[in-house]
Amino acid sequence: MNFPVKQEESMENVLKHIESCKVLGHFQQVAYSVHGIALTQICFDCEEVRTNLGL
Ligand SMILES: [Zn+2]
C-alpha cells in the first residue's frame, strides 16, 4: 500500500472526513499524535491518508 498523504488544515477537518467515511461504511484507522494536537486518518476505501500533522 502506498496511499497519497493529503494535508488538512485542522483536526476538525480530519474529523469531518472520519465522520463522512464512517457514514459511507469505509474501513478506516485513525491515529492521535501525542506531539501536539493532530489526527491522522487512513481510509482504505478512499485509499488516502489525511492528517493535520505539520509536515
Ligand atoms: Zn473513506
mmCIF file of the protein (N, C-alpha, C, O) and its ligand, coordinates in Angstrom:
data_MODEL
# 
_entry.id   MODEL 
# 
loop_
_entity.id 
_entity.type 
_entity.pdbx_number_of_molecules 
1 polymer     1 
2 non-polymer 1 
# 
_entity_poly.entity_id                      1 
_entity_poly.type                           'polypeptide(L)' 
_entity_poly.nstd_linkage                   no 
_entity_poly.nstd_monomer                   no 
_entity_poly.pdbx_seq_one_letter_code       MNFPVKQEESMENVLKHIESCKVLGHFQQVAYSVHGIALTQICFDCEEVRTNLGL 
_entity_poly.pdbx_seq_one_letter_code_can   MNFPVKQEESMENVLKHIESCKVLGHFQQVAYSVHGIALTQICFDCEEVRTNLGL 
_entity_poly.pdbx_strand_id                 A 
# 
loop_
_entity_poly_seq.entity_id 
_entity_poly_seq.num 
_entity_poly_seq.mon_id 
_entity_poly_seq.hetero 
1 1  MET n 
1 2  ASN n 
1 3  PHE n 
1 4  PRO n 
1 5  VAL n 
1 6  LYS n 
1 7  GLN n 
1 8  GLU n 
1 9  GLU n 
1 10 SER n 
1 11 MET n 
1 12 GLU n 
1 13 ASN n 
1 14 VAL n 
1 15 LEU n 
1 16 LYS n 
1 17 HIS n 
1 18 ILE n 
1 19 GLU n 
1 20 SER n 
1 21 CYS n 
1 22 LYS n 
1 23 VAL n 
1 24 LEU n 
1 25 GLY n 
1 26 HIS n 
1 27 PHE n 
1 28 GLN n 
1 29 GLN n 
1 30 VAL n 
1 31 ALA n 
1 32 TYR n 
1 33 SER n 
1 34 VAL n 
1 35 HIS n 
1 36 GLY n 
1 37 ILE n 
1 38 ALA n 
1 39 LEU n 
1 40 THR n 
1 41 GLN n 
1 42 ILE n 
1 43 CYS n 
1 44 PHE n 
1 45 ASP n 
1 46 CYS n 
1 47 GLU n 
1 48 GLU n 
1 49 VAL n 
1 50 ARG n 
1 51 THR n 
1 52 ASN n 
1 53 LEU n 
1 54 GLY n 
1 55 LEU n 
# 
loop_
_struct_asym.id 
_struct_asym.entity_id 
A 1 
B 2 
# 
loop_
_chem_comp.id 
_chem_comp.type 
_chem_comp.mon_nstd_flag 
ALA 'L-peptide linking' y 
ARG 'L-peptide linking' y 
ASN 'L-peptide linking' y 
ASP 'L-peptide linking' y 
CYS 'L-peptide linking' y 
GLN 'L-peptide linking' y 
GLU 'L-peptide linking' y 
GLY 'peptide linking'   y 
HIS 'L-peptide linking' y 
ILE 'L-peptide linking' y 
LEU 'L-peptide linking' y 
LYS 'L-peptide linking' y 
MET 'L-peptide linking' y 
PHE 'L-peptide linking' y 
PRO 'L-peptide linking' y 
SER 'L-peptide linking' y 
THR 'L-peptide linking' y 
TYR 'L-peptide linking' y 
VAL 'L-peptide linking' y 
ZN  non-polymer         . 
# 
_pdbx_entity_nonpoly.entity_id   2 
_pdbx_entity_nonpoly.name        ? 
_pdbx_entity_nonpoly.comp_id     ZN 
# 
_pdbx_nonpoly_scheme.asym_id         B 
_pdbx_nonpoly_scheme.entity_id       2 
_pdbx_nonpoly_scheme.mon_id          ZN 
_pdbx_nonpoly_scheme.ndb_seq_num     1 
_pdbx_nonpoly_scheme.pdb_seq_num     101 
_pdbx_nonpoly_scheme.auth_seq_num    101 
_pdbx_nonpoly_scheme.pdb_mon_id      ZN 
_pdbx_nonpoly_scheme.auth_mon_id     ZN 
_pdbx_nonpoly_scheme.pdb_strand_id   A 
_pdbx_nonpoly_scheme.pdb_ins_code    . 
# 
loop_
_atom_site.group_PDB 
_atom_site.id 
_atom_site.type_symbol 
_atom_site.label_atom_id 
_atom_site.label_alt_id 
_atom_site.label_comp_id 
_atom_site.label_asym_id 
_atom_site.label_entity_id 
_atom_site.label_seq_id 
_atom_site.pdbx_PDB_ins_code 
_atom_site.Cartn_x 
_atom_site.Cartn_y 
_atom_site.Cartn_z 
_atom_site.occupancy 
_atom_site.B_iso_or_equiv 
_atom_site.pdbx_formal_charge 
_atom_site.auth_seq_id 
_atom_site.auth_comp_id 
_atom_site.auth_asym_id 
_atom_site.auth_atom_id 
_atom_site.pdbx_PDB_model_num 
ATOM   1   N  N  . MET A 1 1  ? 0.845   -1.195 0.000  1.00 0.00 ? 1   MET A N  1 
ATOM   2   C  CA . MET A 1 1  ? 0.000   0.000  0.000  1.00 0.00 ? 1   MET A CA 1 
ATOM   3   C  C  . MET A 1 1  ? 0.876   1.238  0.000  1.00 0.00 ? 1   MET A C  1 
ATOM   4   O  O  . MET A 1 1  ? 1.867   1.322  0.725  1.00 0.00 ? 1   MET A O  1 
ATOM   5   N  N  . ASN A 1 2  ? 0.499   2.168  -0.806 1.00 0.00 ? 2   ASN A N  1 
ATOM   6   C  CA . ASN A 1 2  ? 1.209   3.449  -0.866 1.00 0.00 ? 2   ASN A CA 1 
ATOM   7   C  C  . ASN A 1 2  ? 0.194   4.534  -1.178 1.00 0.00 ? 2   ASN A C  1 
ATOM   8   O  O  . ASN A 1 2  ? 0.068   4.990  -2.314 1.00 0.00 ? 2   ASN A O  1 
ATOM   9   N  N  . PHE A 1 3  ? -0.528  4.936  -0.137 1.00 0.00 ? 3   PHE A N  1 
ATOM   10  C  CA . PHE A 1 3  ? -1.599  5.908  -0.324 1.00 0.00 ? 3   PHE A CA 1 
ATOM   11  C  C  . PHE A 1 3  ? -1.030  7.325  -0.297 1.00 0.00 ? 3   PHE A C  1 
ATOM   12  O  O  . PHE A 1 3  ? -0.097  7.605  0.456  1.00 0.00 ? 3   PHE A O  1 
ATOM   13  N  N  . PRO A 1 4  ? -1.587  8.218  -1.114 1.00 0.00 ? 4   PRO A N  1 
ATOM   14  C  CA . PRO A 1 4  ? -1.151  9.614  -1.051 1.00 0.00 ? 4   PRO A CA 1 
ATOM   15  C  C  . PRO A 1 4  ? -1.553  10.247 0.277  1.00 0.00 ? 4   PRO A C  1 
ATOM   16  O  O  . PRO A 1 4  ? -2.589  9.910  0.849  1.00 0.00 ? 4   PRO A O  1 
ATOM   17  N  N  . VAL A 1 5  ? -0.725  11.163 0.756  1.00 0.00 ? 5   VAL A N  1 
ATOM   18  C  CA . VAL A 1 5  ? -0.996  11.872 2.004  1.00 0.00 ? 5   VAL A CA 1 
ATOM   19  C  C  . VAL A 1 5  ? -1.585  13.236 1.676  1.00 0.00 ? 5   VAL A C  1 
ATOM   20  O  O  . VAL A 1 5  ? -0.986  14.024 0.944  1.00 0.00 ? 5   VAL A O  1 
ATOM   21  N  N  . LYS A 1 6  ? -2.767  13.507 2.225  1.00 0.00 ? 6   LYS A N  1 
ATOM   22  C  CA . LYS A 1 6  ? -3.414  14.800 1.995  1.00 0.00 ? 6   LYS A CA 1 
ATOM   23  C  C  . LYS A 1 6  ? -3.322  15.639 3.256  1.00 0.00 ? 6   LYS A C  1 
ATOM   24  O  O  . LYS A 1 6  ? -3.784  15.234 4.323  1.00 0.00 ? 6   LYS A O  1 
ATOM   25  N  N  . GLN A 1 7  ? -2.720  16.815 3.120  1.00 0.00 ? 7   GLN A N  1 
ATOM   26  C  CA . GLN A 1 7  ? -2.546  17.716 4.257  1.00 0.00 ? 7   GLN A CA 1 
ATOM   27  C  C  . GLN A 1 7  ? -3.850  18.459 4.547  1.00 0.00 ? 7   GLN A C  1 
ATOM   28  O  O  . GLN A 1 7  ? -4.389  19.143 3.677  1.00 0.00 ? 7   GLN A O  1 
ATOM   29  N  N  . GLU A 1 8  ? -4.349  18.321 5.770  1.00 0.00 ? 8   GLU A N  1 
ATOM   30  C  CA . GLU A 1 8  ? -5.555  19.037 6.176  1.00 0.00 ? 8   GLU A CA 1 
ATOM   31  C  C  . GLU A 1 8  ? -5.173  20.204 7.071  1.00 0.00 ? 8   GLU A C  1 
ATOM   32  O  O  . GLU A 1 8  ? -4.159  20.156 7.767  1.00 0.00 ? 8   GLU A O  1 
ATOM   33  N  N  . GLU A 1 9  ? -5.989  21.254 7.051  1.00 0.00 ? 9   GLU A N  1 
ATOM   34  C  CA . GLU A 1 9  ? -5.665  22.470 7.798  1.00 0.00 ? 9   GLU A CA 1 
ATOM   35  C  C  . GLU A 1 9  ? -5.839  22.326 9.302  1.00 0.00 ? 9   GLU A C  1 
ATOM   36  O  O  . GLU A 1 9  ? -5.132  22.968 10.079 1.00 0.00 ? 9   GLU A O  1 
ATOM   37  N  N  . SER A 1 10 ? -6.785  21.477 9.713  1.00 0.00 ? 10  SER A N  1 
ATOM   38  C  CA . SER A 1 10 ? -7.073  21.388 11.145 1.00 0.00 ? 10  SER A CA 1 
ATOM   39  C  C  . SER A 1 10 ? -7.557  19.990 11.507 1.00 0.00 ? 10  SER A C  1 
ATOM   40  O  O  . SER A 1 10 ? -7.941  19.199 10.645 1.00 0.00 ? 10  SER A O  1 
ATOM   41  N  N  . MET A 1 11 ? -7.529  19.708 12.810 1.00 0.00 ? 11  MET A N  1 
ATOM   42  C  CA . MET A 1 11 ? -8.028  18.436 13.314 1.00 0.00 ? 11  MET A CA 1 
ATOM   43  C  C  . MET A 1 11 ? -9.526  18.320 13.029 1.00 0.00 ? 11  MET A C  1 
ATOM   44  O  O  . MET A 1 11 ? -10.030 17.222 12.790 1.00 0.00 ? 11  MET A O  1 
ATOM   45  N  N  . GLU A 1 12 ? -10.236 19.449 13.054 1.00 0.00 ? 12  GLU A N  1 
ATOM   46  C  CA . GLU A 1 12 ? -11.675 19.440 12.765 1.00 0.00 ? 12  GLU A CA 1 
ATOM   47  C  C  . GLU A 1 12 ? -11.930 18.949 11.339 1.00 0.00 ? 12  GLU A C  1 
ATOM   48  O  O  . GLU A 1 12 ? -12.889 18.216 11.098 1.00 0.00 ? 12  GLU A O  1 
ATOM   49  N  N  . ASN A 1 13 ? -11.087 19.346 10.403 1.00 0.00 ? 13  ASN A N  1 
ATOM   50  C  CA . ASN A 1 13 ? -11.239 18.886 9.015  1.00 0.00 ? 13  ASN A CA 1 
ATOM   51  C  C  . ASN A 1 13 ? -11.044 17.378 8.921  1.00 0.00 ? 13  ASN A C  1 
ATOM   52  O  O  . ASN A 1 13 ? -11.777 16.690 8.211  1.00 0.00 ? 13  ASN A O  1 
ATOM   53  N  N  . VAL A 1 14 ? -10.045 16.870 9.646  1.00 0.00 ? 14  VAL A N  1 
ATOM   54  C  CA . VAL A 1 14 ? -9.811  15.420 9.640  1.00 0.00 ? 14  VAL A CA 1 
ATOM   55  C  C  . VAL A 1 14 ? -11.013 14.711 10.243 1.00 0.00 ? 14  VAL A C  1 
ATOM   56  O  O  . VAL A 1 14 ? -11.448 13.675 9.742  1.00 0.00 ? 14  VAL A O  1 
ATOM   57  N  N  . LEU A 1 15 ? -11.557 15.286 11.341 1.00 0.00 ? 15  LEU A N  1 
ATOM   58  C  CA . LEU A 1 15 ? -12.731 14.695 11.985 1.00 0.00 ? 15  LEU A CA 1 
ATOM   59  C  C  . LEU A 1 15 ? -13.923 14.634 11.031 1.00 0.00 ? 15  LEU A C  1 
ATOM   60  O  O  . LEU A 1 15 ? -14.688 13.670 11.048 1.00 0.00 ? 15  LEU A O  1 
ATOM   61  N  N  . LYS A 1 16 ? -14.078 15.669 10.196 1.00 0.00 ? 16  LYS A N  1 
ATOM   62  C  CA . LYS A 1 16 ? -15.176 15.682 9.222  1.00 0.00 ? 16  LYS A CA 1 
ATOM   63  C  C  . LYS A 1 16 ? -15.020 14.530 8.228  1.00 0.00 ? 16  LYS A C  1 
ATOM   64  O  O  . LYS A 1 16 ? -15.994 13.867 7.872  1.00 0.00 ? 16  LYS A O  1 
ATOM   65  N  N  . HIS A 1 17 ? -13.773 14.301 7.784  1.00 0.00 ? 17  HIS A N  1 
ATOM   66  C  CA . HIS A 1 17 ? -13.520 13.180 6.866  1.00 0.00 ? 17  HIS A CA 1 
ATOM   67  C  C  . HIS A 1 17 ? -13.808 11.844 7.546  1.00 0.00 ? 17  HIS A C  1 
ATOM   68  O  O  . HIS A 1 17 ? -14.374 10.937 6.935  1.00 0.00 ? 17  HIS A O  1 
ATOM   69  N  N  . ILE A 1 18 ? -13.414 11.728 8.819  1.00 0.00 ? 18  ILE A N  1 
ATOM   70  C  CA . ILE A 1 18 ? -13.647 10.488 9.573  1.00 0.00 ? 18  ILE A CA 1 
ATOM   71  C  C  . ILE A 1 18 ? -15.151 10.209 9.641  1.00 0.00 ? 18  ILE A C  1 
ATOM   72  O  O  . ILE A 1 18 ? -15.590 9.077  9.439  1.00 0.00 ? 18  ILE A O  1 
ATOM   73  N  N  . GLU A 1 19 ? -15.936 11.255 9.929  1.00 0.00 ? 19  GLU A N  1 
ATOM   74  C  CA . GLU A 1 19 ? -17.385 11.091 10.040 1.00 0.00 ? 19  GLU A CA 1 
ATOM   75  C  C  . GLU A 1 19 ? -18.009 10.722 8.696  1.00 0.00 ? 19  GLU A C  1 
ATOM   76  O  O  . GLU A 1 19 ? -18.840 9.816  8.627  1.00 0.00 ? 19  GLU A O  1 
ATOM   77  N  N  . SER A 1 20 ? -17.614 11.421 7.625  1.00 0.00 ? 20  SER A N  1 
ATOM   78  C  CA . SER A 1 20 ? -18.241 11.145 6.327  1.00 0.00 ? 20  SER A CA 1 
ATOM   79  C  C  . SER A 1 20 ? -17.849 9.764  5.820  1.00 0.00 ? 20  SER A C  1 
ATOM   80  O  O  . SER A 1 20 ? -18.670 9.088  5.200  1.00 0.00 ? 20  SER A O  1 
ATOM   81  N  N  . CYS A 1 21 ? -16.613 9.324  6.067  1.00 0.00 ? 21  CYS A N  1 
ATOM   82  C  CA . CYS A 1 21 ? -16.205 7.972  5.686  1.00 0.00 ? 21  CYS A CA 1 
ATOM   83  C  C  . CYS A 1 21 ? -16.970 6.940  6.515  1.00 0.00 ? 21  CYS A C  1 
ATOM   84  O  O  . CYS A 1 21 ? -17.332 5.876  6.012  1.00 0.00 ? 21  CYS A O  1 
ATOM   85  N  N  . LYS A 1 22 ? -17.211 7.260  7.780  1.00 0.00 ? 22  LYS A N  1 
ATOM   86  C  CA . LYS A 1 22 ? -17.951 6.357  8.657  1.00 0.00 ? 22  LYS A CA 1 
ATOM   87  C  C  . LYS A 1 22 ? -19.371 6.141  8.138  1.00 0.00 ? 22  LYS A C  1 
ATOM   88  O  O  . LYS A 1 22 ? -19.869 5.016  8.094  1.00 0.00 ? 22  LYS A O  1 
ATOM   89  N  N  . VAL A 1 23 ? -20.011 7.242  7.746  1.00 0.00 ? 23  VAL A N  1 
ATOM   90  C  CA . VAL A 1 23 ? -21.377 7.177  7.197  1.00 0.00 ? 23  VAL A CA 1 
ATOM   91  C  C  . VAL A 1 23 ? -21.405 6.292  5.950  1.00 0.00 ? 23  VAL A C  1 
ATOM   92  O  O  . VAL A 1 23 ? -22.366 5.556  5.721  1.00 0.00 ? 23  VAL A O  1 
ATOM   93  N  N  . LEU A 1 24 ? -20.340 6.373  5.148  1.00 0.00 ? 24  LEU A N  1 
ATOM   94  C  CA . LEU A 1 24 ? -20.261 5.585  3.910  1.00 0.00 ? 24  LEU A CA 1 
ATOM   95  C  C  . LEU A 1 24 ? -19.847 4.134  4.172  1.00 0.00 ? 24  LEU A C  1 
ATOM   96  O  O  . LEU A 1 24 ? -19.808 3.319  3.251  1.00 0.00 ? 24  LEU A O  1 
ATOM   97  N  N  . GLY A 1 25 ? -19.541 3.821  5.431  1.00 0.00 ? 25  GLY A N  1 
ATOM   98  C  CA . GLY A 1 25 ? -19.148 2.461  5.782  1.00 0.00 ? 25  GLY A CA 1 
ATOM   99  C  C  . GLY A 1 25 ? -17.730 2.108  5.384  1.00 0.00 ? 25  GLY A C  1 
ATOM   100 O  O  . GLY A 1 25 ? -17.401 0.936  5.202  1.00 0.00 ? 25  GLY A O  1 
ATOM   101 N  N  . HIS A 1 26 ? -16.885 3.133  5.249  1.00 0.00 ? 26  HIS A N  1 
ATOM   102 C  CA . HIS A 1 26 ? -15.492 2.895  4.857  1.00 0.00 ? 26  HIS A CA 1 
ATOM   103 C  C  . HIS A 1 26 ? -14.695 2.272  5.999  1.00 0.00 ? 26  HIS A C  1 
ATOM   104 O  O  . HIS A 1 26 ? -14.935 2.557  7.172  1.00 0.00 ? 26  HIS A O  1 
ATOM   105 N  N  . PHE A 1 27 ? -13.737 1.410  5.629  1.00 0.00 ? 27  PHE A N  1 
ATOM   106 C  CA . PHE A 1 27 ? -12.832 0.811  6.607  1.00 0.00 ? 27  PHE A CA 1 
ATOM   107 C  C  . PHE A 1 27 ? -11.676 1.771  6.830  1.00 0.00 ? 27  PHE A C  1 
ATOM   108 O  O  . PHE A 1 27 ? -10.937 2.087  5.897  1.00 0.00 ? 27  PHE A O  1 
ATOM   109 N  N  . GLN A 1 28 ? -11.517 2.237  8.071  1.00 0.00 ? 28  GLN A N  1 
ATOM   110 C  CA . GLN A 1 28 ? -10.503 3.247  8.333  1.00 0.00 ? 28  GLN A CA 1 
ATOM   111 C  C  . GLN A 1 28 ? -9.859  3.046  9.699  1.00 0.00 ? 28  GLN A C  1 
ATOM   112 O  O  . GLN A 1 28 ? -10.421 2.419  10.597 1.00 0.00 ? 28  GLN A O  1 
ATOM   113 N  N  . GLN A 1 29 ? -8.671  3.599  9.818  1.00 0.00 ? 29  GLN A N  1 
ATOM   114 C  CA . GLN A 1 29 ? -7.978  3.627  11.097 1.00 0.00 ? 29  GLN A CA 1 
ATOM   115 C  C  . GLN A 1 29 ? -7.522  5.051  11.345 1.00 0.00 ? 29  GLN A C  1 
ATOM   116 O  O  . GLN A 1 29 ? -7.175  5.783  10.418 1.00 0.00 ? 29  GLN A O  1 
ATOM   117 N  N  . VAL A 1 30 ? -7.529  5.435  12.631 1.00 0.00 ? 30  VAL A N  1 
ATOM   118 C  CA . VAL A 1 30 ? -7.184  6.801  12.989 1.00 0.00 ? 30  VAL A CA 1 
ATOM   119 C  C  . VAL A 1 30 ? -6.138  6.779  14.092 1.00 0.00 ? 30  VAL A C  1 
ATOM   120 O  O  . VAL A 1 30 ? -6.246  6.019  15.055 1.00 0.00 ? 30  VAL A O  1 
ATOM   121 N  N  . ALA A 1 31 ? -5.120  7.626  13.937 1.00 0.00 ? 31  ALA A N  1 
ATOM   122 C  CA . ALA A 1 31 ? -4.071  7.733  14.947 1.00 0.00 ? 31  ALA A CA 1 
ATOM   123 C  C  . ALA A 1 31 ? -4.052  9.146  15.511 1.00 0.00 ? 31  ALA A C  1 
ATOM   124 O  O  . ALA A 1 31 ? -4.149  10.129 14.777 1.00 0.00 ? 31  ALA A O  1 
ATOM   125 N  N  . TYR A 1 32 ? -3.927  9.223  16.823 1.00 0.00 ? 32  TYR A N  1 
ATOM   126 C  CA . TYR A 1 32 ? -3.815  10.507 17.509 1.00 0.00 ? 32  TYR A CA 1 
ATOM   127 C  C  . TYR A 1 32 ? -2.357  10.752 17.854 1.00 0.00 ? 32  TYR A C  1 
ATOM   128 O  O  . TYR A 1 32 ? -1.707  9.918  18.483 1.00 0.00 ? 32  TYR A O  1 
ATOM   129 N  N  . SER A 1 33 ? -1.851  11.905 17.436 1.00 0.00 ? 33  SER A N  1 
ATOM   130 C  CA . SER A 1 33 ? -0.457  12.224 17.717 1.00 0.00 ? 33  SER A CA 1 
ATOM   131 C  C  . SER A 1 33 ? -0.312  12.865 19.084 1.00 0.00 ? 33  SER A C  1 
ATOM   132 O  O  . SER A 1 33 ? -1.041  13.798 19.420 1.00 0.00 ? 33  SER A O  1 
ATOM   133 N  N  . VAL A 1 34 ? 0.626   12.366 19.870 1.00 0.00 ? 34  VAL A N  1 
ATOM   134 C  CA . VAL A 1 34 ? 0.893   12.976 21.168 1.00 0.00 ? 34  VAL A CA 1 
ATOM   135 C  C  . VAL A 1 34 ? 1.843   14.162 21.029 1.00 0.00 ? 34  VAL A C  1 
ATOM   136 O  O  . VAL A 1 34 ? 2.074   14.884 21.999 1.00 0.00 ? 34  VAL A O  1 
ATOM   137 N  N  . HIS A 1 35 ? 2.388   14.369 19.849 1.00 0.00 ? 35  HIS A N  1 
ATOM   138 C  CA . HIS A 1 35 ? 3.228   15.539 19.573 1.00 0.00 ? 35  HIS A CA 1 
ATOM   139 C  C  . HIS A 1 35 ? 2.332   16.646 19.050 1.00 0.00 ? 35  HIS A C  1 
ATOM   140 O  O  . HIS A 1 35 ? 2.152   16.789 17.841 1.00 0.00 ? 35  HIS A O  1 
ATOM   141 N  N  . GLY A 1 36 ? 1.777   17.422 19.952 1.00 0.00 ? 36  GLY A N  1 
ATOM   142 C  CA . GLY A 1 36 ? 0.822   18.428 19.532 1.00 0.00 ? 36  GLY A CA 1 
ATOM   143 C  C  . GLY A 1 36 ? -0.505  17.768 19.238 1.00 0.00 ? 36  GLY A C  1 
ATOM   144 O  O  . GLY A 1 36 ? -0.640  16.546 19.304 1.00 0.00 ? 36  GLY A O  1 
ATOM   145 N  N  . ILE A 1 37 ? -1.475  18.588 18.913 1.00 0.00 ? 37  ILE A N  1 
ATOM   146 C  CA . ILE A 1 37 ? -2.815  18.071 18.678 1.00 0.00 ? 37  ILE A CA 1 
ATOM   147 C  C  . ILE A 1 37 ? -2.949  17.750 17.199 1.00 0.00 ? 37  ILE A C  1 
ATOM   148 O  O  . ILE A 1 37 ? -3.068  18.644 16.360 1.00 0.00 ? 37  ILE A O  1 
ATOM   149 N  N  . ALA A 1 38 ? -2.928  16.460 16.895 1.00 0.00 ? 38  ALA A N  1 
ATOM   150 C  CA . ALA A 1 38 ? -3.032  16.083 15.486 1.00 0.00 ? 38  ALA A CA 1 
ATOM   151 C  C  . ALA A 1 38 ? -3.677  14.716 15.340 1.00 0.00 ? 38  ALA A C  1 
ATOM   152 O  O  . ALA A 1 38 ? -3.486  13.821 16.163 1.00 0.00 ? 38  ALA A O  1 
ATOM   153 N  N  . LEU A 1 39 ? -4.446  14.584 14.267 1.00 0.00 ? 39  LEU A N  1 
ATOM   154 C  CA . LEU A 1 39 ? -5.081  13.316 13.932 1.00 0.00 ? 39  LEU A CA 1 
ATOM   155 C  C  . LEU A 1 39 ? -4.621  12.899 12.543 1.00 0.00 ? 39  LEU A C  1 
ATOM   156 O  O  . LEU A 1 39 ? -4.437  13.728 11.652 1.00 0.00 ? 39  LEU A O  1 
ATOM   157 N  N  . THR A 1 40 ? -4.442  11.601 12.384 1.00 0.00 ? 40  THR A N  1 
ATOM   158 C  CA . THR A 1 40 ? -4.112  11.053 11.068 1.00 0.00 ? 40  THR A CA 1 
ATOM   159 C  C  . THR A 1 40 ? -5.107  9.943  10.758 1.00 0.00 ? 40  THR A C  1 
ATOM   160 O  O  . THR A 1 40 ? -5.229  8.976  11.510 1.00 0.00 ? 40  THR A O  1 
ATOM   161 N  N  . GLN A 1 41 ? -5.805  10.089 9.660  1.00 0.00 ? 41  GLN A N  1 
ATOM   162 C  CA . GLN A 1 41 ? -6.789  9.093  9.237  1.00 0.00 ? 41  GLN A CA 1 
ATOM   163 C  C  . GLN A 1 41 ? -6.248  8.337  8.027  1.00 0.00 ? 41  GLN A C  1 
ATOM   164 O  O  . GLN A 1 41 ? -5.760  8.935  7.068  1.00 0.00 ? 41  GLN A O  1 
ATOM   165 N  N  . ILE A 1 42 ? -6.345  7.020  8.094  1.00 0.00 ? 42  ILE A N  1 
ATOM   166 C  CA . ILE A 1 42 ? -6.046  6.188  6.927  1.00 0.00 ? 42  ILE A CA 1 
ATOM   167 C  C  . ILE A 1 42 ? -7.376  5.573  6.504  1.00 0.00 ? 42  ILE A C  1 
ATOM   168 O  O  . ILE A 1 42 ? -7.978  4.817  7.266  1.00 0.00 ? 42  ILE A O  1 
ATOM   169 N  N  . CYS A 1 43 ? -7.834  5.887  5.303  1.00 0.00 ? 43  CYS A N  1 
ATOM   170 C  CA . CYS A 1 43 ? -9.069  5.279  4.818  1.00 0.00 ? 43  CYS A CA 1 
ATOM   171 C  C  . CYS A 1 43 ? -8.712  4.298  3.689  1.00 0.00 ? 43  CYS A C  1 
ATOM   172 O  O  . CYS A 1 43 ? -8.192  4.688  2.644  1.00 0.00 ? 43  CYS A O  1 
ATOM   173 N  N  . PHE A 1 44 ? -9.003  3.039  3.933  1.00 0.00 ? 44  PHE A N  1 
ATOM   174 C  CA . PHE A 1 44 ? -8.628  2.000  2.977  1.00 0.00 ? 44  PHE A CA 1 
ATOM   175 C  C  . PHE A 1 44 ? -9.578  1.955  1.787  1.00 0.00 ? 44  PHE A C  1 
ATOM   176 O  O  . PHE A 1 44 ? -9.247  1.382  0.749  1.00 0.00 ? 44  PHE A O  1 
ATOM   177 N  N  . ASP A 1 45 ? -10.759 2.557  1.932  1.00 0.00 ? 45  ASP A N  1 
ATOM   178 C  CA . ASP A 1 45 ? -11.694 2.620  0.800  1.00 0.00 ? 45  ASP A CA 1 
ATOM   179 C  C  . ASP A 1 45 ? -11.394 3.822  -0.084 1.00 0.00 ? 45  ASP A C  1 
ATOM   180 O  O  . ASP A 1 45 ? -11.431 3.712  -1.309 1.00 0.00 ? 45  ASP A O  1 
ATOM   181 N  N  . CYS A 1 46 ? -11.095 4.971  0.526  1.00 0.00 ? 46  CYS A N  1 
ATOM   182 C  CA . CYS A 1 46 ? -10.689 6.151  -0.254 1.00 0.00 ? 46  CYS A CA 1 
ATOM   183 C  C  . CYS A 1 46 ? -9.253  5.990  -0.757 1.00 0.00 ? 46  CYS A C  1 
ATOM   184 O  O  . CYS A 1 46 ? -8.836  6.681  -1.686 1.00 0.00 ? 46  CYS A O  1 
ATOM   185 N  N  . GLU A 1 47 ? -8.501  5.076  -0.141 1.00 0.00 ? 47  GLU A N  1 
ATOM   186 C  CA . GLU A 1 47 ? -7.082  4.872  -0.442 1.00 0.00 ? 47  GLU A CA 1 
ATOM   187 C  C  . GLU A 1 47 ? -6.320  6.188  -0.308 1.00 0.00 ? 47  GLU A C  1 
ATOM   188 O  O  . GLU A 1 47 ? -5.601  6.620  -1.209 1.00 0.00 ? 47  GLU A O  1 
ATOM   189 N  N  . GLU A 1 48 ? -6.512  6.806  0.864  1.00 0.00 ? 48  GLU A N  1 
ATOM   190 C  CA . GLU A 1 48 ? -5.898  8.102  1.117  1.00 0.00 ? 48  GLU A CA 1 
ATOM   191 C  C  . GLU A 1 48 ? -5.584  8.244  2.600  1.00 0.00 ? 48  GLU A C  1 
ATOM   192 O  O  . GLU A 1 48 ? -6.290  7.707  3.454  1.00 0.00 ? 48  GLU A O  1 
ATOM   193 N  N  . VAL A 1 49 ? -4.505  8.981  2.891  1.00 0.00 ? 49  VAL A N  1 
ATOM   194 C  CA . VAL A 1 49 ? -4.144  9.336  4.263  1.00 0.00 ? 49  VAL A CA 1 
ATOM   195 C  C  . VAL A 1 49 ? -4.411  10.816 4.427  1.00 0.00 ? 49  VAL A C  1 
ATOM   196 O  O  . VAL A 1 49 ? -3.994  11.624 3.598  1.00 0.00 ? 49  VAL A O  1 
ATOM   197 N  N  . ARG A 1 50 ? -5.116  11.180 5.510  1.00 0.00 ? 50  ARG A N  1 
ATOM   198 C  CA . ARG A 1 50 ? -5.406  12.594 5.759  1.00 0.00 ? 50  ARG A CA 1 
ATOM   199 C  C  . ARG A 1 50 ? -4.896  12.942 7.149  1.00 0.00 ? 50  ARG A C  1 
ATOM   200 O  O  . ARG A 1 50 ? -5.183  12.244 8.121  1.00 0.00 ? 50  ARG A O  1 
ATOM   201 N  N  . THR A 1 51 ? -4.137  14.027 7.232  1.00 0.00 ? 51  THR A N  1 
ATOM   202 C  CA . THR A 1 51 ? -3.565  14.419 8.520  1.00 0.00 ? 51  THR A CA 1 
ATOM   203 C  C  . THR A 1 51 ? -3.466  15.924 8.632  1.00 0.00 ? 51  THR A C  1 
ATOM   204 O  O  . THR A 1 51 ? -3.305  16.628 7.636  1.00 0.00 ? 51  THR A O  1 
ATOM   205 N  N  . ASN A 1 52 ? -3.564  16.411 9.867  1.00 0.00 ? 52  ASN A N  1 
ATOM   206 C  CA . ASN A 1 52 ? -3.280  17.838 10.082 1.00 0.00 ? 52  ASN A CA 1 
ATOM   207 C  C  . ASN A 1 52 ? -1.934  18.005 10.777 1.00 0.00 ? 52  ASN A C  1 
ATOM   208 O  O  . ASN A 1 52 ? -1.577  19.101 11.207 1.00 0.00 ? 52  ASN A O  1 
ATOM   209 N  N  . LEU A 1 53 ? -1.195  16.908 10.882 1.00 0.00 ? 53  LEU A N  1 
ATOM   210 C  CA . LEU A 1 53 ? 0.150   16.978 11.425 1.00 0.00 ? 53  LEU A CA 1 
ATOM   211 C  C  . LEU A 1 53 ? 1.020   17.788 10.465 1.00 0.00 ? 53  LEU A C  1 
ATOM   212 O  O  . LEU A 1 53 ? 1.062   17.503 9.268  1.00 0.00 ? 53  LEU A O  1 
ATOM   213 N  N  . GLY A 1 54 ? 1.714   18.798 10.993 1.00 0.00 ? 54  GLY A N  1 
ATOM   214 C  CA . GLY A 1 54 ? 2.552   19.627 10.132 1.00 0.00 ? 54  GLY A CA 1 
ATOM   215 C  C  . GLY A 1 54 ? 3.663   18.812 9.513  1.00 0.00 ? 54  GLY A C  1 
ATOM   216 O  O  . GLY A 1 54 ? 4.445   18.177 10.220 1.00 0.00 ? 54  GLY A O  1 
ATOM   217 N  N  . LEU A 1 55 ? 3.734   18.826 8.207  1.00 0.00 ? 55  LEU A N  1 
ATOM   218 C  CA . LEU A 1 55 ? 4.748   18.014 7.513  1.00 0.00 ? 55  LEU A CA 1 
ATOM   219 C  C  . LEU A 1 55 ? 5.850   18.911 6.937  1.00 0.00 ? 55  LEU A C  1 
ATOM   220 O  O  . LEU A 1 55 ? 6.790   18.413 6.318  1.00 0.00 ? 55  LEU A O  1 
HETATM 221 ZN ZN . ZN  B 2 .  ? -13.119 6.963  3.031  1.00 0.00 2 101 ZN  A ZN 1 
# 
